């Protein structure tokens, strides 16, 4: 996944940096909140139930978007798109980890570690000497 951002207009919300649409941002926040309510981890079955409730429009959550602030709203999102556009990118970026042995999804800090590593890679690139090339 590619994250493009404007450092002069960096949003306050990390979800806005990571996800392309408001709907994706809302669903990702709901997922992380659900995981936080369960001590930062949920089973594969609980994830499936979350996705199914979301798909069926049975999930009720608070949204911090302007017309809905402080209101409980029924939220609906396609189950396949949830896995493709929300959970899979969150796993690949290190926001969420999946333990194959215990079959548990956990909130992860790998995203933070990767961002610091990328910053260090950039500093190393900047410090490399310039290479010469021939003009034809």
C-alpha positions in Angstrom: 0.0 0.0 0.0 1.2 3.5 -0.8 0.7 6.4 1.6 0.8 9.8 -0.1 0.6 12.8 2.2 1.1 16.5 2.1 3.3 17.4 5.1 2.0 21.0 5.0 -1.6 19.8 5.3 -1.2 16.8 7.5 -4.5 15.8 9.1 -4.9 15.4 12.8 -6.3 11.9 12.4 -3.9 9.1 11.4 -6.8 7.2 9.7 -7.1 10.1 7.2 -3.5 9.6 6.2 -3.8 5.9 5.7 -7.3 5.5 4.2 -8.6 7.0 1.0 -12.3 7.5 1.9 -14.2 8.6 4.9 -16.1 5.4 5.0 -12.9 3.4 5.1 -11.6 5.6 7.9 -14.8 5.2 9.9 -14.8 1.4 9.6 -11.1 1.2 10.5 -11.7 3.3 13.6 -14.6 1.0 14.6 -12.4 -2.1 14.2 -9.6 -0.7 16.3 -12.1 0.5 18.9 -13.7 -3.0 19.0 -10.2 -4.5 19.4 -9.4 -2.1 22.2 -12.6 -3.1 24.0 -11.3 -6.6 23.9 -7.9 -5.9 25.4 -6.3 -5.2 22.0 -7.0 -8.6 20.4 -9.9 -10.6 18.9 -10.2 -14.1 17.6 -10.7 -15.0 14.0 -14.3 -15.9 14.8 -14.9 -12.5 16.5 -13.4 -10.8 13.4 -15.7 -12.7 11.2 -18.7 -11.8 13.4 -17.6 -8.1 13.3 -17.4 -8.2 9.5 -20.8 -10.0 9.2 -22.5 -7.5 11.5 -21.0 -4.7 9.5 -22.2 -6.3 6.2 -25.7 -6.7 7.6 -25.9 -3.2 8.9 -26.3 -4.4 12.4 -23.2 -2.6 13.8 -24.0 0.6 15.8 -21.2 3.0 16.5 -20.4 6.6 17.3 -18.9 8.6 14.4 -16.9 11.7 15.0 -17.7 13.2 11.6 -19.5 16.5 11.5 -23.2 15.6 10.9 -23.0 12.6 13.2 -20.9 13.8 16.1 -22.1 12.3 19.4 -24.8 10.2 17.7 -25.1 6.5 17.5 -25.4 5.4 13.9 -26.0 2.1 12.1 -23.0 1.4 9.9 -22.9 -0.9 6.9 -19.9 -2.0 4.8 -19.5 -4.9 2.4 -17.8 -7.9 4.0 -15.5 -8.6 1.1 -14.5 -5.0 0.8 -13.9 -4.9 4.6 -11.3 -7.7 4.2 -9.8 -6.3 1.0 -9.8 -2.6 1.7 -9.6 -2.4 5.5 -8.2 -5.5 7.3 -5.7 -6.7 4.6 -4.0 -3.2 4.3 -4.0 -2.8 8.1 -2.2 -6.2 8.4 0.3 -5.4 5.6 1.1 -2.0 7.1 1.6 -3.5 10.6 -1.3 -1.8 12.3 -2.9 -5.2 13.0 -1.1 -8.5 13.5 -2.5 -12.0 13.0 -1.1 -14.9 15.0 -1.5 -18.1 13.0 -1.0 -20.3 16.0 -3.5 -18.8 18.4 -5.7 -17.5 15.5 -5.9 -14.0 17.1 -5.8 -10.5 15.6 -3.9 -8.0 17.7 -3.3 -4.3 17.5 0.4 -3.9 16.6 3.1 -1.2 16.9 4.9 -2.5 13.8 3.6 0.5 11.8 5.4 2.9 14.1 8.6 0.9 14.0 8.4 0.7 10.2 7.9 4.5 9.9 10.9 5.1 12.0 12.9 2.7 9.9 11.8 4.4 6.7 12.9 7.8 8.2 16.3 6.3 9.0 16.6 4.9 5.4 15.9 8.4 4.1 18.6 9.9 6.3 21.1 7.2 5.0 20.2 8.1 1.4 20.7 11.8 2.0 24.2 11.1 3.5 25.4 8.9 0.6 27.9 10.7 -1.7 26.7 11.8 -5.1 27.6 9.5 -8.0 28.8 10.9 -11.3 27.4 10.2 -14.6 28.5 11.1 -18.1 26.8 13.5 -20.3 26.4 12.5 -24.0 
